Amino acid sequence: MPNYRRVGRSRKKIVSDTSQPVQGELRQYYDKLDTTKKKLQHSGIDFEVFASWHRRRLSWATGVELVAPLEVRSELELKSVANLARSLL
């Protein structure tokens, strides 16, 4: 729900938003999700992620979904991800 501030006689400007707290079943879902994440992090489950790709033709473009086990922390690493995408295609 937006919070307004008066700007002139009849004009208003949105200055912030107020959201309702998460309630009921949704709160239980997020609590369960958090406990599961913490369990997995604590137990140190090891798994492998293999590089893969999937091309999808859309009405306005060609979409490419890439899965790769790497972290992107800088512009240089982003270039390496782009090169990986080109090599997979």
trRosetta pair geometry for C-beta under 8 A, 3 or more apart (Angstrom, degrees):
i j d omega theta_ij theta_ji phi_ij phi_ji
1 17 6.9 140 67 -162 35 70
1 18 5.1 -29 64 66 90 90
1 19 7.5 158 15 -90 70 36
1 20 8.0 70 -7 -40 106 83
2 14 4.6 -57 -166 -128 126 112
2 16 7.6 150 -157 88 57 39
2 17 5.6 -42 -101 -103 54 73
2 18 7.9 159 -106 19 7 75
3 14 7.1 101 67 -155 47 65
3 15 5.7 -61 98 61 93 87
3 16 4.6 -2 47 64 120 84
3 17 6.9 -163 6 -88 85 20
3 18 6.0 78 -42 -18 108 103
4 12 4.1 2 -173 177 130 124
4 13 6.6 133 -156 65 74 34
4 14 6.0 -50 -98 -94 66 48
4 15 6.8 114 -146 6 18 90
5 12 6.8 145 68 -160 33 73
5 13 5.3 -29 62 64 87 90
5 15 4.6 56 -13 -33 115 132
6 11 7.4 111 -164 83 58 57
6 12 5.9 -48 -103 -104 46 72
6 13 7.9 81 178 18 4 81
7 11 4.7 -54 78 102 87 106
7 12 6.5 134 19 -126 85 18
7 13 4.6 57 -21 -18 131 112
8 11 4.4 42 53 33 115 105
14 17 7.6 19 179 -65 115 77
20 23 7.4 -43 143 -16 109 110
22 26 5.1 -117 -171 108 101 113
22 27 4.8 144 121 -76 99 81
22 30 6.6 26 135 11 160 145
23 26 6.6 53 65 48 42 105
23 27 5.9 -34 -158 -22 12 119
24 27 6.1 123 56 19 24 101
24 28 7.1 -50 147 -3 42 102
25 28 5.5 -54 -149 37 36 113
25 29 6.3 43 151 -25 67 103
26 29 5.5 -48 -149 31 33 116
26 30 6.6 27 155 -13 64 104
27 30 6.0 -57 -149 39 31 106
27 31 6.3 33 152 -20 65 107
28 31 5.6 -54 -146 37 31 113
28 32 6.3 31 156 -18 65 107
29 32 5.9 -59 -151 37 27 109
29 33 6.3 29 151 -20 64 108
30 33 5.4 -50 -143 37 34 116
30 34 6.3 37 156 -20 65 103
31 34 5.8 -54 -150 35 30 111
31 35 6.5 26 155 -16 64 105
32 35 5.9 -54 -146 37 32 108
32 36 6.4 33 154 -19 65 106
33 36 5.8 -56 -149 36 29 111
33 37 6.4 31 154 -19 64 106
34 37 5.7 -54 -148 35 32 112
34 38 6.4 29 156 -17 65 107
35 38 5.7 -54 -147 38 32 111
35 39 6.3 37 153 -23 65 104
36 39 5.7 -52 -148 33 32 114
36 40 6.5 29 155 -16 64 106
37 40 5.9 -59 -150 38 30 109
37 41 6.3 25 155 -16 66 109
38 41 5.7 -56 -144 40 31 110
38 42 6.0 29 158 -20 66 110
39 42 5.9 -60 -145 38 26 109
39 43 6.2 12 162 -9 65 112
40 43 6.2 -59 -138 42 26 101
40 45 5.4 -56 -155 19 80 121
41 44 7.5 25 175 -70 32 48
48 69 7.5 -60 -171 -65 60 155
49 67 6.7 -124 177 159 106 102
49 68 7.5 101 127 168 114 17
49 69 4.0 144 74 -74 109 105
50 67 7.6 47 86 109 52 112
50 69 7.6 -2 -70 -20 14 114
51 66 7.8 -18 -160 -172 83 85
51 67 6.6 169 -145 93 37 68
51 68 4.7 22 -113 -108 90 77
51 69 7.1 -99 -61 8 73 79
51 84 7.4 -113 -144 -179 139 122
51 88 7.0 -133 155 -92 116 128
52 66 7.7 165 87 -155 47 45
52 67 4.8 7 53 52 86 110
53 64 6.3 -13 -168 -172 109 95
53 65 6.6 156 -157 83 56 56
53 66 5.2 -13 -105 -104 89 65
53 67 7.3 -162 -74 22 44 71
53 85 7.5 126 -107 -136 137 65
53 88 4.5 120 -19 151 147 136
53 89 7.1 -105 136 -69 164 64
54 64 7.4 155 78 -156 46 50
54 65 4.6 -5 55 54 96 106
55 62 6.4 -10 -168 178 100 103
55 63 7.2 148 -161 84 49 53
55 64 5.5 -18 -105 -103 69 75
55 89 7.5 93 -74 -119 124 92
56 62 7.3 155 80 -166 47 56
56 63 4.3 -17 64 66 100 103
56 64 7.6 -173 23 -76 74 30
56 65 7.1 44 -6 -11 112 101
57 62 5.9 -29 -109 -113 57 76
57 63 7.8 -159 -74 24 10 78
58 61 5.1 8 62 59 117 64
58 62 6.8 -175 23 -93 82 22
58 63 5.4 67 -23 -17 118 106
64 85 6.6 99 124 -160 145 112
64 89 7.0 -46 -121 -80 146 116
66 81 7.7 133 109 -176 155 96
66 84 7.3 108 -164 112 143 107
66 85 5.6 -77 -74 -100 149 92
66 88 6.8 135 -118 53 104 160
68 81 7.1 175 61 -131 150 88
68 84 6.1 52 -100 141 162 152
70 77 7.6 -166 153 -175 118 112
70 80 7.9 -108 155 107 159 117
70 81 7.0 -166 87 -88 133 95
71 77 7.5 -15 105 168 59 153
72 77 4.8 174 -138 116 63 115
72 78 5.4 73 -162 -79 124 69
72 81 5.8 -27 -87 -33 125 141
73 77 5.7 61 41 24 63 153
74 77 5.0 98 54 10 73 99
74 78 7.1 -126 103 -7 42 89
75 78 5.3 -50 -149 32 37 118
75 79 6.8 43 150 -23 64 97
76 79 5.8 -48 -157 28 34 113
76 80 7.1 33 146 -17 62 100
77 80 5.4 -49 -154 32 42 113
77 81 6.7 45 147 -20 67 98
78 81 5.5 -48 -153 32 38 113
78 82 6.6 40 148 -19 65 101
79 82 5.5 -50 -150 34 37 114
79 83 6.5 38 150 -18 66 102
80 83 5.5 -49 -147 37 36 113
80 84 6.4 42 150 -22 64 101
81 84 5.5 -50 -149 34 34 115
81 85 6.5 39 150 -22 64 102
82 85 5.6 -50 -151 32 33 114
82 86 6.6 33 151 -18 64 103
83 86 5.6 -52 -149 36 35 111
83 87 6.4 31 154 -17 67 105
84 87 5.8 -57 -147 38 31 108
84 88 6.3 30 155 -19 66 107
85 88 5.9 -56 -147 36 29 109
85 89 6.4 24 156 -16 64 108
86 89 5.9 -59 -149 38 31 107
